[in-house]
Amino acid sequence: MRDLAWPLLRPLLFRLDPEAAHHATLAVARRCPRLLGALVGGRPPAGLARTLLGRAVPSPIGLAAGLDKDAVALPLWERLGFGFVEVGTVTPLPQPGNPRPRIHRLPGERALINRMGFPSDGAEAVAARLEALRAAGRWPAIPVAVNLGKNKDTPAEDAHIDYARAARRLAPLADWLVVNVSSPNTPGLRALQAREPLLRILEATRGAAGGRPVLLKLSPDLEPEALAEAVDLAIDAGAAGIVATNTTITRPVARPELLPEGGLSGAPLFPLARARIEAALAAARGRVPVIGVGGVDRPERAADLLALGCAAVQVYTGLIYEGPGLVRRLNAHLARAGRG
Ligand SMILES: Cc1cc2nc3c(=O)[nH]c(=O)nc-3n(C[C@H](O)[C@H](O)[C@H](O)COP(=O)(O)O)c2cc1C
């Protein structure tokens, strides 16, 4: 019965501009987390609990970065059945991001193309929001990761200063930090995945993280060799884990010439993300956990990434097409399949 609500609600939401639909949904989510949780969520079956980055997680399914960028709906996610949540990308200073429209739906492909460009309330505002939540006793029981980025106006050679600044403010409130150098919508950002800038950024972020684990999030558009090199280098530099992957600027869909610029996510990303996740796992050689993300929109795909060796799996676009009940269905399938 509760799985019938989304097929009815989705066409109404899909009549709205994607970002308007996003904000409308988040507004409900932040006001009624209990009700939403009761309607479509549910605690993960006990057998799925595990340890991730030294923290207890009730499920290996996490919310990917970008959906709750400014941490406005934190009490909701555990009620949907997520085992952990990654908020952000948060930039050190507030910035508006790219002009709208900046999210495009491809309903036939069950994909999104976004060129958000890190709209962010900024590290100070997000930290204050998290502190208020903690003071009000509404802090979630699941781990909260914070994904960090640089401001658009910061020159590439100063990027490490941005990551360190955001890390210093947010690390005390986070279970772990994720360095995002892989979004395609901030000019020059992905060039920071090269050896020298990456080392500088990881070193500066770790130095400001007060001992919190620092993970690195990579692009699926890196060739496997470059990705393996980045993984190796990150581990040598003390990264505690890898998040693979971000969105792609490639267009693994029909009629690509008609599509807008930006990062593609959702179902068609899965084969590419899976290949890069495999490369990341091979390069990591079990030294640090790899969190798999990209195109997970059905239980078999989550199970597949866990069977490959991922320590956990994240979802974003699948929630838009399958609805928030997807989390409960992923958990139920994994529990039945004995992936606990
Ligand atoms: C609208 C939108 C905004 C996103 N914003 C961010 C972001 O701010 N930081 C980030 O690291 N990833 C961001 N992502 C990427 C997701 O976290 C994820 O890596 C990617 O979408 C692939 O997973 P999916 O196919 O399950 O969506 C965004 C994705 C979408 C669709």
The ligand as a MOL file (V3000), in Angstrom:
LIG
                    3D

  0  0  0     0  0            999 V3000
M  V30 BEGIN CTAB
M  V30 COUNTS 31 33 0 0 0
M  V30 BEGIN ATOM
M  V30 1 C 21.2550 17.4720 -8.3660 0
M  V30 2 C 22.5260 16.8130 -7.8720 0
M  V30 3 C 23.4110 17.5240 -7.0620 0
M  V30 4 C 24.5920 16.9250 -6.6250 0
M  V30 5 N 25.4280 17.6330 -5.8030 0
M  V30 6 C 26.5660 17.0510 -5.3400 0
M  V30 7 C 27.4200 17.7570 -4.4600 0
M  V30 8 O 27.1420 18.8920 -4.0590 0
M  V30 9 N 28.5710 17.1370 -4.0610 0
M  V30 10 C 28.9020 15.8720 -4.4660 0
M  V30 11 O 29.9440 15.3550 -4.0630 0
M  V30 12 N 28.0830 15.1680 -5.2740 0
M  V30 13 C 26.9360 15.7240 -5.7190 0
M  V30 14 N 26.1050 15.0130 -6.5430 0
M  V30 15 C 26.5330 13.6650 -6.9780 0
M  V30 16 C 25.9150 12.5480 -6.1380 0
M  V30 17 O 26.3500 12.5960 -4.8020 0
M  V30 18 C 26.3160 11.1690 -6.7480 0
M  V30 19 O 27.7140 11.0280 -6.6430 0
M  V30 20 C 25.9030 11.0250 -8.2010 0
M  V30 21 O 24.6750 11.6640 -8.4590 0
M  V30 22 C 25.7800 9.5710 -8.6360 0
M  V30 23 O 24.8200 8.8810 -7.8440 0
M  V30 24 P 23.2710 8.6630 -8.2930 0
M  V30 25 O 23.3050 8.1150 -9.6950 0
M  V30 26 O 22.7180 7.7270 -7.2640 0
M  V30 27 O 22.6380 10.0100 -8.2510 0
M  V30 28 C 24.9160 15.5900 -7.0000 0
M  V30 29 C 24.0010 14.8660 -7.7970 0
M  V30 30 C 22.8260 15.4560 -8.2270 0
M  V30 31 C 21.8810 14.6540 -9.0870 0
M  V30 END ATOM
M  V30 BEGIN BOND
M  V30 1 1 1 2
M  V30 2 1 2 3
M  V30 3 2 2 30
M  V30 4 2 3 4
M  V30 5 1 4 5
M  V30 6 1 4 28
M  V30 7 2 5 6
M  V30 8 1 6 7
M  V30 9 1 6 13
M  V30 10 2 7 8
M  V30 11 1 7 9
M  V30 12 1 9 10
M  V30 13 2 10 11
M  V30 14 1 10 12
M  V30 15 2 12 13
M  V30 16 1 13 14
M  V30 17 1 14 15
M  V30 18 1 14 28
M  V30 19 1 15 16
M  V30 20 1 16 17
M  V30 21 1 16 18
M  V30 22 1 18 19
M  V30 23 1 18 20
M  V30 24 1 20 21
M  V30 25 1 20 22
M  V30 26 1 22 23
M  V30 27 1 23 24
M  V30 28 2 24 25
M  V30 29 1 24 26
M  V30 30 1 24 27
M  V30 31 2 28 29
M  V30 32 1 29 30
M  V30 33 1 30 31
M  V30 END BOND
M  V30 END CTAB
M  END
